[in-house]
Amino acid sequence: MSDLNAAMATIAQKTEQFLEAHLTAQQLSAPLPAPERLINAVRHGALNGGKRLRPVLVHLTANLFPQPAGDLIQAGAAIECVHCYSLVHDDLPDMDDDDLRRGKPTVHKAFDPATAILAGDALLTHAFALLADGNCHPDPALRNQLVIELVEGAGVGGMAGGQMRDIEGERKGYDPETISLIHAMKTGALIRASVRIGALMGGANKDELAVLTQFGEAAGRIYQLADDILDATQSSEQLGKTAGKDEAQGKSTLIASHGLAHARSALQEELNDALPLLTPFGDRAAPLAQLVTHFAERQS
């Protein structure tokens, strides 16, 4: 686990450095100058916090293969821009209405809701420029595929659609099967995209990509189940964001419908099903196995 922690810290640091260098007025002001306030809001929403788990997934998946090609840091940073945009918008008053994110004021509190909307829009837009850029991968056809993967992970059939279902569930409630679908879309789709992007940059064949897609989907469900459990059991100080939001807003979760013990059992079952999917990759998959176990066991 110490090796994994070191790898995660290194990837997180490199991702932070990349975003620090690229989310600037100089980089984002083409063809016309970007407003300083908007740049500051973008940086507030994307820098100085977060575990950068999606870039870690890109790296660990790509490194299952002998010779991954392209800039894994840039690809991971693109996914992180989408993730950060989703958090900026998720915290807005008309969404989850949260004042705290990563232990600091959310973007709409530090600036204002309109600026937060535009900051999220800018992060989402810039993500696709990073993937389409020639520095990301030498093969334009593969870069096109990376863009498609991120579109599918972030769009109406992925994260955005999952957020819509989540909002609808506050009014009418859902059965466990639909809750699982929400997990697969709201959280799992971007995690799935991270794994698939890593696999594509690693040079996975069709069968390897199919297995890793299953793993990515399972990892997404594990992450969201753990997140729901943490929301119900940890404090705001421990989480770096407001705790107890799911219950307060009437979210449809397994905890709400079946209780905490059932949710913990479902989480363990998902983990037990996910780990064997990595068996074909042998010892090279140990870091990924440790990471998804970390998803299940994390305390923040």
Disulfide bonds with the S-S distance in Angstrom:
none
